[in-house]
Amino acid sequence: MTDGVKADEGPGGGVGAGDGAAAGLSVAEVAERVRRGEVNDVPVRSSRSLREIVRANVFTRFNAIIGVLWLVMLAVAPFQDSLFGYVIVANTAIGVFQEWRAKRTLDSLAVISEAKPTVRRDGRSREVSASELVLGDLVEIGPGDKIPVDGEVAEAESLEIDESLLTGEADPVVKRPGDQVMSGSFVVAGGGAFTATKVGREAYAARLAEEASRFTLVSSELRSGISTILKYVTWAMVPTAIGLVISQLVVKENSFKDAVARTVGGIVPMVPEGLVLLTSVAFAIGVIRLGRKQCLVQELPAIEGLARVDTVCLDKTGTLTEGGMDVSRLTPLGHCDEKRAATVLGALGASDPRPNASLQAVIDAYPDTSGWQVEQAQPFSSARKYSGASFAGQGGWLLGAPDILLPAGHPALAETEELNRQGLRVLLLAKAREGAALDAPDAAEGADPAALVVLEQRLRPDAAETLKYFEEQHVAAKVISGDNAVAVGAVAAKLGLPGADSAVDARELPKDRAELASAIEEHTVFGRVTPQQKREMVAALQSRGHTVAMTGDGVNDVLALKDAEIGVSMGSGSEATRAVAQIVLLNNSFATLPSVVAEGRRVIGNITRVATLFLIKTVYSVLLAVLVVCSQVEYPFLPRHLTLLSTLTIGVPAFFLALAPNKERARPHFVRRVMRYAIPCGVVAGAATFVAYLIARAHYSGHGALDAETSVATLTLFLISLWVLAIVARPYTWWRVLLVAVMGLAFLLVLTVPWLQDFFALKLVGTTMPWTGVLIAVIASVVLEFVWRWAGRRFPSEPAAQTPARARRLARRGGATRADEEE
């Protein structure tokens, strides 16, 4: 790296030419820039601040409604009727606390995974935090490094930078001294250094990077679905609440305080405020659980996205295999002997300051003893599939894929093919033709083969078990690699992946997207895939309705990671892959993925389950209010009654159900899936409760027994709601049965303990009406069973995309999966 920057003074002063630029800034110059504030001080945050968390959880539309009603109740009614307000305060506090815990987990993991750029100061290279970069710093870069600040290239050796994340241009850009580099781009080949010209918030991508690193709630079907539901609820609630206010305050001749209490009692249960809170808590707990497994979730919706994944694309190197490799043997070809080949390999290894895993294995096996002088170096590029260097008096040499460097039909290709079938990786050492420029597109043409370098890859011990998990969960695994297809297939076969014996060379794949999608669905293993093809393959799968997760750790995976619904990067991967991935496996363990997928399914599946409980309450509350207005009678409940019902049949059970294991892959159309049950079941519950209330009013007519009428209505609604809980809790396990039983016993306790009877104003008078309420509840529960089953058949969930491969798997298993049957 001998090229310098311009001779004039660099930004901020003190960046000189020639040797000054090569040495970088001095400690004194760095201190001066820090004093002037010329530091890369953009805050890197992986989550919202505590203030933002509190504001987001406290200042909500429904908290405002509940808060006003709470203040009203505190002024006009007994303490018992304002319990709903304390419940909201407690729930909100829990939500803030859980999200704060999640924030701490995210922040600590983000520090662990933060990449540190290498700067040259006082002539020495050292790693510093990105926030410690100053204006004028000389930053060294190599393959996989993300450009942390804007700058001007000072040194370049075959430097290629991908700016697709900023400009949308997929082709790498060759950079030479004097060219500009932008923060947010990354190095795909070569190396060099650049002088920082813009740092902090002045950098091109600084604001974008800051926004991308924040806690985010976007791109979530679950959250957008809940927002849609809340919008519908608001439209239904406002006119109903106005009618209820007029009915209770004007039409009826009750005392003012009692009328206000019953009005509030009708409005409060219409608000499904706990649904939003529970969703936040479930997401936050998911982050904490994954954090304990060294999994950094950079965007919370990724947890939900994982629940919807039906196809996972795996890069072989670093995912199915460990990063390290070993040279198992060296086979000379032509006129080259083994000693000569070892000498050349040692020189090639020494020519690359940032070797990849393959070249590192060569360096370990063949240390450089040649003393050759490098004239030109060409680092490995996933697009070219080879690297090379030319040496004074020794000519140019190339090291790369045999099927790229050798002409078709060459005898060495047959040997390579056989080695690939054994799961071995093979590189070809070749002498470049005389006068060939190594960076020219045709540099490999006419190369003279010298030796085959056979590498043995280390399989991850947990890879086979992880692939088996995906197969059991009906998630299609596709191995997409830049290596030889036969070699990739051999590795996949060792891990027991179905279809590994029919690996496809990506160079033979069709260009048409529809045909490409069919080929990818039909096959499992693909080799010789270029970075652009990886991106096209992800897009083809998405065009067929698949939800795709992409794993990878190299620069060649970045574009595909960015386009997939969920990008998963290894913690040891390049900075560029970690920057674009939604999930980073800090322990580099592929075996963590099943836990991540399971956590996503748990969150989305359980929220879908408990959302039904919340919205059934909203539906029957709106219906009861409408019936009360039309009938011109007192509203049957006080706030304390509905607080009791909500706590026992929704609040407490929902918390446990939301945290339970759930392995079913999430299905689309959250709103439709929830409302198909909530509306008919809510109508049945509301109508049955109102019938029981009217019968009780007729039975107790003339006795002024409003408390008795309310008690019968409360008993009826509780029993119906308890049966809804029993339905939602299916399939039963011992703890689910215990949960339902404990809620029933708690209500029975309220009915039998005198001071609890007084506290909740519940007193069953006589035996006729209480048993009548029980009978109505039993009839309603039977109707609920039929309604629940009818809704499941009448409005079935749309299944995940049915691919030919999935159809064959289902046929082998005898039809529908367990999840399909339960649906």
Summary of the structure (lengths in Angstrom):
residues: 823
radius of gyration: 33.4
end to end distance: 63.1
largest distance: 115.6
contacts: 2977
relative contact order: 0.09
helix: 55%
strand: 16%
